[in-house]
Amino acid sequence: MEVGFHYEDGALVADGSEPPARVPMRNEHRPTSRPGHRLPHAWITSGGRRLS
């Protein structure tokens, strides 16, 4: 998986925000919850079970 990958179009609804600035060397990752971007990883608990 490429860090920072995002979808420009398709089955998503834009929220009007500007995309994060691109880093040419890709040595810096700026997490975002903007539509089309992958959400950062998080652990959740459901029914007493820890899930990824």
C-alpha positions in Angstrom: 0.0 0.0 0.0 1.3 3.4 -0.9 1.2 5.8 2.0 -0.8 8.9 1.2 -2.7 7.3 -1.7 -6.1 8.8 -2.4 -8.9 8.6 -4.9 -9.7 11.7 -7.0 -13.1 10.6 -8.2 -15.6 7.7 -8.1 -18.0 6.8 -5.4 -17.3 9.6 -3.0 -18.7 13.1 -2.2 -16.2 15.9 -2.0 -16.4 18.1 1.2 -14.9 21.2 -0.5 -11.6 21.1 1.5 -8.3 21.4 -0.2 -6.1 18.3 -0.5 -3.0 18.1 1.6 0.1 19.5 0.0 2.1 16.9 -2.0 5.6 16.1 -0.8 7.8 15.3 -3.8 10.1 12.9 -2.0 7.2 11.2 -0.1 9.2 11.3 3.1 6.4 13.0 5.0 2.9 11.7 5.6 0.0 14.0 6.6 -3.0 11.9 7.8 -6.4 13.3 6.8 -10.0 12.2 7.0 -10.8 14.1 3.7 -13.1 12.1 1.4 -11.1 9.7 -0.9 -8.3 9.3 1.5 -7.7 6.2 3.7 -8.4 6.6 7.4 -5.6 6.1 9.8 -5.5 2.8 11.7 -7.4 2.5 15.0 -8.2 -0.2 17.5 -11.8 -0.5 18.6 -13.7 -2.6 21.2 -16.9 -4.3 20.2 -18.7 -6.9 22.3 -15.6 -7.2 24.6 -13.3 -8.0 21.6 -10.5 -5.8 20.4 -10.7 -5.3 16.7 -8.5 -3.6 14.1 
